[in-house]
Amino acid sequence: MYHPKKRFPVVPSRWGFTLVELLVVIAIIGMLVGLLLPAVQQAREAARRMSCANNLRQLTLGMLNYESANNGFPIGAYTWEGDDMSARTDRWRADHSWYSQIGPYIEQMAWYTQINLEISMSHSSNDNARRHKMNIFACPSDMGLVENEWNSKNYARVRSNYLVNWGNTDYSQKDKRESGETVKFGGAPFQPRVKTPLSRIRDGLSNTMILSEVKVIPPCGNTWAGSISEPSVTVGCGFTAWNLPNAQVADAITACPDIADWEAMRIPKPIFTDDLGQYLTPRSFHNGVVDVFHCDGSGRFLSNGINKEVWRAMATASGHDLATMAE
């Protein structure tokens, strides 16, 4: 018979996890996270790599617009070795490069109007312009824009990731010896004192590099660590194709190579040379590749293992060669 007032004992729930079951679940979650993390990191690096390519694309378009308006690419270096610097108040290697001229063509007119091209880039009146930071010059896979010699009104400037093509040998833009043979300098889109029109790039616009990336040197206090990653001044404004991309062969730079932490940057410790003897290699933190753009506006990621002759041919503007492009 049913008794509405009769209460039945409540049986406590026995659902739950034992300690062993919890440990197993935690271990499975840990393994899943371990499997997922590399994929997430790869996706993030792919996004950073595309962002880097977009920066180079915008700079390349700016260069091409400059060339169209001025009948030539920007002057690679306003002054050069042997020039009289008395009217410009500083050394030639610290003078203006292409960097000072590109502002109106990359939507940086306000910055450009601060620059006095009639005197050296290292004159104190150009201090604000040298300190100006533009994200378009920073690869997101690297450490970003780095302040260099920041307490100096004459030499404070920003290290960044993108340099122009200075040719297939070294900064002298002359023939260079290698293993007893002479490597002929084949011209370059950028050179001292003069503009280079597209008509002088006879190797083909799609076969001739215009811009590439380099790794940024970390802060070194108020001491100059060297000419790598310094597009705002003459001595650090261009890369050369003497070494392969990301080569484990030392660069030759202007500065004491004992200052920076080269191992942390994964750059072989450079050797010291004079200004015109230096060669700066394209390098990046992208896995196994370096990003380059060409004089026709096209870009690609080139493998570290690209053939040396092809690589150097891509750096020449009038070497009478047709570089076989490699992905």
Buried (B, 14 or more C-beta within 10 A) or exposed (E): EEEEEEEEEEEEEEEEEEEEEEEEEEEEEEEEEEEEEEEEEEEEBEEBBEBBBEBBBBBBBBBBBBBEEBEBBBBBBBBBBEBEBEEBBBBBBBBBBBBBBBBBBBEBEEBBEBBBBEBBBBBBBBBEBBBBEBEBBBBBBBBBBBEBBBEBBBBBBBBBBBBBBBBBBBBBBEEBEEEEEEBBBBBBBBBBEEBBEBEBBBBBBBBBBBBBBBBBBBBBEEEBBBBBBBBBBBBBBBBBBBBBBBBEEBBBBBBEBEBBEBEEBEBBEBEBBEBBBBBBBBBBBBEEBBBBBBBBBBBBBBBBEBEBEBBBBBBBBBBEBEBEBEE
